[in-house]
Amino acid sequence: MFTEKELKEEYHTVEKLINHEEMEKFIKWVSKKGSDFYRRNKRKKNI
């Protein structure tokens, strides 16, 4: 979502980060999940 440069130069505080439009959407989405919610990333099987 963000590059390291963007995080360093533009979103270096929690307030700036959580006020970003896409982060607001993510925070709203994840806040609706239960405390037992955990979604693992799928890994490719190396053949």
PDB file of N, CA, C and O in Angstrom:
ATOM      1  N   MET A   1       0.826  -1.181   0.000  1.00  0.00           N
ATOM      2  CA  MET A   1       0.000   0.000   0.000  1.00  0.00           C
ATOM      3  C   MET A   1       0.876   1.253   0.000  1.00  0.00           C
ATOM      4  O   MET A   1       0.611   2.191  -0.751  1.00  0.00           O
ATOM      5  N   PHE A   2       1.902   1.274   0.825  1.00  0.00           N
ATOM      6  CA  PHE A   2       2.786   2.433   0.911  1.00  0.00           C
ATOM      7  C   PHE A   2       4.223   1.995   0.656  1.00  0.00           C
ATOM      8  O   PHE A   2       4.618   0.887   1.018  1.00  0.00           O
ATOM      9  N   THR A   3       4.981   2.855   0.044  1.00  0.00           N
ATOM     10  CA  THR A   3       6.405   2.595  -0.096  1.00  0.00           C
ATOM     11  C   THR A   3       7.094   3.030   1.194  1.00  0.00           C
ATOM     12  O   THR A   3       6.520   3.756   2.006  1.00  0.00           O
ATOM     13  N   GLU A   4       8.316   2.582   1.365  1.00  0.00           N
ATOM     14  CA  GLU A   4       9.076   3.003   2.543  1.00  0.00           C
ATOM     15  C   GLU A   4       9.288   4.514   2.525  1.00  0.00           C
ATOM     16  O   GLU A   4       9.259   5.163   3.571  1.00  0.00           O
ATOM     17  N   LYS A   5       9.498   5.064   1.348  1.00  0.00           N
ATOM     18  CA  LYS A   5       9.703   6.508   1.214  1.00  0.00           C
ATOM     19  C   LYS A   5       8.448   7.277   1.630  1.00  0.00           C
ATOM     20  O   LYS A   5       8.542   8.287   2.328  1.00  0.00           O
ATOM     21  N   GLU A   6       7.271   6.800   1.202  1.00  0.00           N
ATOM     22  CA  GLU A   6       6.016   7.459   1.587  1.00  0.00           C
ATOM     23  C   GLU A   6       5.816   7.410   3.101  1.00  0.00           C
ATOM     24  O   GLU A   6       5.414   8.396   3.718  1.00  0.00           O
ATOM     25  N   LEU A   7       6.101   6.256   3.681  1.00  0.00           N
ATOM     26  CA  LEU A   7       5.956   6.132   5.136  1.00  0.00           C
ATOM     27  C   LEU A   7       6.892   7.082   5.862  1.00  0.00           C
ATOM     28  O   LEU A   7       6.520   7.701   6.859  1.00  0.00           O
ATOM     29  N   LYS A   8       8.095   7.189   5.358  1.00  0.00           N
ATOM     30  CA  LYS A   8       9.087   8.055   5.992  1.00  0.00           C
ATOM     31  C   LYS A   8       8.725   9.532   5.851  1.00  0.00           C
ATOM     32  O   LYS A   8       8.819  10.294   6.813  1.00  0.00           O
ATOM     33  N   GLU A   9       8.312   9.931   4.647  1.00  0.00           N
ATOM     34  CA  GLU A   9       8.130  11.357   4.367  1.00  0.00           C
ATOM     35  C   GLU A   9       6.715  11.883   4.615  1.00  0.00           C
ATOM     36  O   GLU A   9       6.542  13.041   4.994  1.00  0.00           O
ATOM     37  N   GLU A  10       5.700  11.035   4.401  1.00  0.00           N
ATOM     38  CA  GLU A  10       4.322  11.528   4.491  1.00  0.00           C
ATOM     39  C   GLU A  10       3.517  10.954   5.648  1.00  0.00           C
ATOM     40  O   GLU A  10       2.701  11.656   6.244  1.00  0.00           O
ATOM     41  N   TYR A  11       3.736   9.701   5.964  1.00  0.00           N
ATOM     42  CA  TYR A  11       2.889   9.019   6.955  1.00  0.00           C
ATOM     43  C   TYR A  11       3.718   8.567   8.153  1.00  0.00           C
ATOM     44  O   TYR A  11       3.634   7.412   8.571  1.00  0.00           O
ATOM     45  N   HIS A  12       4.503   9.461   8.693  1.00  0.00           N
ATOM     46  CA  HIS A  12       5.412   9.122   9.779  1.00  0.00           C
ATOM     47  C   HIS A  12       4.782   9.239  11.159  1.00  0.00           C
ATOM     48  O   HIS A  12       5.464   9.051  12.167  1.00  0.00           O
ATOM     49  N   THR A  13       3.483   9.547  11.219  1.00  0.00           N
ATOM     50  CA  THR A  13       2.773   9.533  12.501  1.00  0.00           C
ATOM     51  C   THR A  13       1.541   8.642  12.372  1.00  0.00           C
ATOM     52  O   THR A  13       1.023   8.442  11.273  1.00  0.00           O
ATOM     53  N   VAL A  14       1.084   8.121  13.479  1.00  0.00           N
ATOM     54  CA  VAL A  14      -0.107   7.276  13.479  1.00  0.00           C
ATOM     55  C   VAL A  14      -1.307   8.064  12.961  1.00  0.00           C
ATOM     56  O   VAL A  14      -2.115   7.534  12.199  1.00  0.00           O
ATOM     57  N   GLU A  15      -1.423   9.297  13.362  1.00  0.00           N
ATOM     58  CA  GLU A  15      -2.559  10.131  12.955  1.00  0.00           C
ATOM     59  C   GLU A  15      -2.620  10.289  11.437  1.00  0.00           C
ATOM     60  O   GLU A  15      -3.690  10.173  10.839  1.00  0.00           O
ATOM     61  N   LYS A  16      -1.476  10.554  10.820  1.00  0.00           N
ATOM     62  CA  LYS A  16      -1.445  10.714   9.369  1.00  0.00           C
ATOM     63  C   LYS A  16      -1.766   9.398   8.670  1.00  0.00           C
ATOM     64  O   LYS A  16      -2.447   9.385   7.645  1.00  0.00           O
ATOM     65  N   LEU A  17      -1.283   8.312   9.214  1.00  0.00           N
ATOM     66  CA  LEU A  17      -1.509   7.008   8.613  1.00  0.00           C
ATOM     67  C   LEU A  17      -2.976   6.602   8.688  1.00  0.00           C
ATOM     68  O   LEU A  17      -3.548   6.166   7.689  1.00  0.00           O
ATOM     69  N   ILE A  18      -3.587   6.737   9.851  1.00  0.00           N
ATOM     70  CA  ILE A  18      -4.982   6.294   9.989  1.00  0.00           C
ATOM     71  C   ILE A  18      -5.967   7.222   9.290  1.00  0.00           C
ATOM     72  O   ILE A  18      -7.121   6.847   9.080  1.00  0.00           O
ATOM     73  N   ASN A  19      -5.537   8.414   8.929  1.00  0.00           N
ATOM     74  CA  ASN A  19      -6.416   9.328   8.214  1.00  0.00           C
ATOM     75  C   ASN A  19      -6.327   9.178   6.699  1.00  0.00           C
ATOM     76  O   ASN A  19      -7.035   9.870   5.968  1.00  0.00           O
ATOM     77  N   HIS A  20      -5.472   8.287   6.226  1.00  0.00           N
ATOM     78  CA  HIS A  20      -5.397   7.999   4.796  1.00  0.00           C
ATOM     79  C   HIS A  20      -6.659   7.231   4.401  1.00  0.00           C
ATOM     80  O   HIS A  20      -7.092   6.339   5.130  1.00  0.00           O
ATOM     81  N   GLU A  21      -7.247   7.568   3.259  1.00  0.00           N
ATOM     82  CA  GLU A  21      -8.536   6.999   2.843  1.00  0.00           C
ATOM     83  C   GLU A  21      -8.526   5.472   2.807  1.00  0.00           C
ATOM     84  O   GLU A  21      -9.445   4.840   3.328  1.00  0.00           O
ATOM     85  N   GLU A  22      -7.512   4.876   2.207  1.00  0.00           N
ATOM     86  CA  GLU A  22      -7.462   3.417   2.105  1.00  0.00           C
ATOM     87  C   GLU A  22      -7.254   2.766   3.470  1.00  0.00           C
ATOM     88  O   GLU A  22      -7.805   1.698   3.737  1.00  0.00           O
ATOM     89  N   MET A  23      -6.474   3.391   4.323  1.00  0.00           N
ATOM     90  CA  MET A  23      -6.281   2.855   5.667  1.00  0.00           C
ATOM     91  C   MET A  23      -7.566   2.941   6.468  1.00  0.00           C
ATOM     92  O   MET A  23      -7.871   2.034   7.242  1.00  0.00           O
ATOM     93  N   GLU A  24      -8.322   4.014   6.298  1.00  0.00           N
ATOM     94  CA  GLU A  24      -9.608   4.131   6.985  1.00  0.00           C
ATOM     95  C   GLU A  24     -10.521   2.975   6.594  1.00  0.00           C
ATOM     96  O   GLU A  24     -11.197   2.402   7.448  1.00  0.00           O
ATOM     97  N   LYS A  25     -10.546   2.629   5.308  1.00  0.00           N
ATOM     98  CA  LYS A  25     -11.374   1.509   4.837  1.00  0.00           C
ATOM     99  C   LYS A  25     -10.907   0.198   5.465  1.00  0.00           C
ATOM    100  O   LYS A  25     -11.719  -0.608   5.919  1.00  0.00           O
ATOM    101  N   PHE A  26      -9.587  -0.004   5.485  1.00  0.00           N
ATOM    102  CA  PHE A  26      -9.048  -1.233   6.064  1.00  0.00           C
ATOM    103  C   PHE A  26      -9.352  -1.316   7.548  1.00  0.00           C
ATOM    104  O   PHE A  26      -9.756  -2.372   8.035  1.00  0.00           O
ATOM    105  N   ILE A  27      -9.168  -0.228   8.270  1.00  0.00           N
ATOM    106  CA  ILE A  27      -9.424  -0.212   9.710  1.00  0.00           C
ATOM    107  C   ILE A  27     -10.889  -0.507   9.992  1.00  0.00           C
ATOM    108  O   ILE A  27     -11.209  -1.245  10.923  1.00  0.00           O
ATOM    109  N   LYS A  28     -11.774   0.065   9.194  1.00  0.00           N
ATOM    110  CA  LYS A  28     -13.205  -0.195   9.362  1.00  0.00           C
ATOM    111  C   LYS A  28     -13.507  -1.671   9.108  1.00  0.00           C
ATOM    112  O   LYS A  28     -14.268  -2.290   9.851  1.00  0.00           O
ATOM    113  N   TRP A  29     -12.905  -2.236   8.048  1.00  0.00           N
ATOM    114  CA  TRP A  29     -13.123  -3.632   7.697  1.00  0.00           C
ATOM    115  C   TRP A  29     -12.622  -4.557   8.800  1.00  0.00           C
ATOM    116  O   TRP A  29     -13.350  -5.446   9.242  1.00  0.00           O
ATOM    117  N   VAL A  30     -11.390  -4.356   9.246  1.00  0.00           N
ATOM    118  CA  VAL A  30     -10.805  -5.266  10.228  1.00  0.00           C
ATOM    119  C   VAL A  30     -11.472  -5.109  11.597  1.00  0.00           C
ATOM    120  O   VAL A  30     -11.491  -6.056  12.383  1.00  0.00           O
ATOM    121  N   SER A  31     -12.011  -3.944  11.888  1.00  0.00           N
ATOM    122  CA  SER A  31     -12.664  -3.746  13.186  1.00  0.00           C
ATOM    123  C   SER A  31     -13.948  -4.556  13.304  1.00  0.00           C
ATOM    124  O   SER A  31     -14.430  -4.803  14.409  1.00  0.00           O
ATOM    125  N   LYS A  32     -14.500  -4.967  12.171  1.00  0.00           N
ATOM    126  CA  LYS A  32     -15.727  -5.774  12.179  1.00  0.00           C
ATOM    127  C   LYS A  32     -15.448  -7.259  12.361  1.00  0.00           C
ATOM    128  O   LYS A  32     -16.375  -8.041  12.573  1.00  0.00           O
ATOM    129  N   LYS A  33     -14.184  -7.656  12.281  1.00  0.00           N
ATOM    130  CA  LYS A  33     -13.815  -9.060  12.434  1.00  0.00           C
ATOM    131  C   LYS A  33     -13.770  -9.418  13.915  1.00  0.00           C
ATOM    132  O   LYS A  33     -13.476  -8.577  14.765  1.00  0.00           O
ATOM    133  N   GLY A  34     -14.062 -10.658  14.199  1.00  0.00           N
ATOM    134  CA  GLY A  34     -14.031 -11.130  15.575  1.00  0.00           C
ATOM    135  C   GLY A  34     -12.608 -11.224  16.090  1.00  0.00           C
ATOM    136  O   GLY A  34     -11.652 -11.200  15.316  1.00  0.00           O
ATOM    137  N   SER A  35     -12.478 -11.330  17.394  1.00  0.00           N
ATOM    138  CA  SER A  35     -11.146 -11.400  17.994  1.00  0.00           C
ATOM    139  C   SER A  35     -10.433 -12.694  17.613  1.00  0.00           C
ATOM    140  O   SER A  35      -9.213 -12.782  17.752  1.00  0.00           O
ATOM    141  N   ASP A  36     -11.169 -13.703  17.134  1.00  0.00           N
ATOM    142  CA  ASP A  36     -10.557 -14.960  16.727  1.00  0.00           C
ATOM    143  C   ASP A  36     -10.240 -14.987  15.236  1.00  0.00           C
ATOM    144  O   ASP A  36      -9.789 -16.010  14.721  1.00  0.00           O
ATOM    145  N   PHE A  37     -10.467 -13.890  14.542  1.00  0.00           N
ATOM    146  CA  PHE A  37     -10.202 -13.820  13.106  1.00  0.00           C
ATOM    147  C   PHE A  37      -8.711 -13.872  12.833  1.00  0.00           C
ATOM    148  O   PHE A  37      -7.928 -13.120  13.414  1.00  0.00           O
ATOM    149  N   TYR A  38      -8.333 -14.775  11.938  1.00  0.00           N
ATOM    150  CA  TYR A  38      -6.949 -14.876  11.504  1.00  0.00           C
ATOM    151  C   TYR A  38      -6.962 -15.445  10.101  1.00  0.00           C
ATOM    152  O   TYR A  38      -7.499 -16.529   9.871  1.00  0.00           O
ATOM    153  N   ARG A  39      -6.384 -14.734   9.178  1.00  0.00           N
ATOM    154  CA  ARG A  39      -6.386 -15.171   7.793  1.00  0.00           C
ATOM    155  C   ARG A  39      -4.941 -15.404   7.358  1.00  0.00           C
ATOM    156  O   ARG A  39      -4.143 -14.470   7.280  1.00  0.00           O
ATOM    157  N   ARG A  40      -4.628 -16.643   7.083  1.00  0.00           N
ATOM    158  CA  ARG A  40      -3.270 -16.990   6.659  1.00  0.00           C
ATOM    159  C   ARG A  40      -3.096 -16.691   5.182  1.00  0.00           C
ATOM    160  O   ARG A  40      -4.038 -16.809   4.398  1.00  0.00           O
ATOM    161  N   ASN A  41      -1.900 -16.310   4.815  1.00  0.00           N
ATOM    162  CA  ASN A  41      -1.548 -16.155   3.411  1.00  0.00           C
ATOM    163  C   ASN A  41      -1.333 -17.532   2.812  1.00  0.00           C
ATOM    164  O   ASN A  41      -0.746 -18.409   3.445  1.00  0.00           O
ATOM    165  N   LYS A  42      -1.809 -17.718   1.593  1.00  0.00           N
ATOM    166  CA  LYS A  42      -1.584 -18.992   0.916  1.00  0.00           C
ATOM    167  C   LYS A  42      -0.176 -18.996   0.339  1.00  0.00           C
ATOM    168  O   LYS A  42       0.281 -18.014  -0.246  1.00  0.00           O
ATOM    169  N   ARG A  43       0.492 -20.115   0.517  1.00  0.00           N
ATOM    170  CA  ARG A  43       1.850 -20.255   0.000  1.00  0.00           C
ATOM    171  C   ARG A  43       1.827 -21.192  -1.201  1.00  0.00           C
ATOM    172  O   ARG A  43       1.070 -22.162  -1.239  1.00  0.00           O
ATOM    173  N   LYS A  44       2.658 -20.889  -2.164  1.00  0.00           N
ATOM    174  CA  LYS A  44       2.813 -21.764  -3.313  1.00  0.00           C
ATOM    175  C   LYS A  44       3.651 -22.954  -2.900  1.00  0.00           C
ATOM    176  O   LYS A  44       4.605 -22.822  -2.133  1.00  0.00           O
ATOM    177  N   LYS A  45       3.292 -24.108  -3.411  1.00  0.00           N
ATOM    178  CA  LYS A  45       4.103 -25.286  -3.160  1.00  0.00           C
ATOM    179  C   LYS A  45       5.206 -25.327  -4.187  1.00  0.00           C
ATOM    180  O   LYS A  45       4.959 -25.259  -5.391  1.00  0.00           O
ATOM    181  N   ASN A  46       6.407 -25.436  -3.707  1.00  0.00           N
ATOM    182  CA  ASN A  46       7.551 -25.562  -4.626  1.00  0.00           C
ATOM    183  C   ASN A  46       7.682 -27.007  -5.049  1.00  0.00           C
ATOM    184  O   ASN A  46       7.747 -27.916  -4.222  1.00  0.00           O
ATOM    185  N   ILE A  47       7.719 -27.194  -6.326  1.00  0.00           N
ATOM    186  CA  ILE A  47       7.814 -28.571  -6.862  1.00  0.00           C
ATOM    187  C   ILE A  47       9.227 -28.812  -7.340  1.00  0.00           C
ATOM    188  O   ILE A  47       9.537 -29.899  -7.827  1.00  0.00           O
TER     189      ILE A  47
END
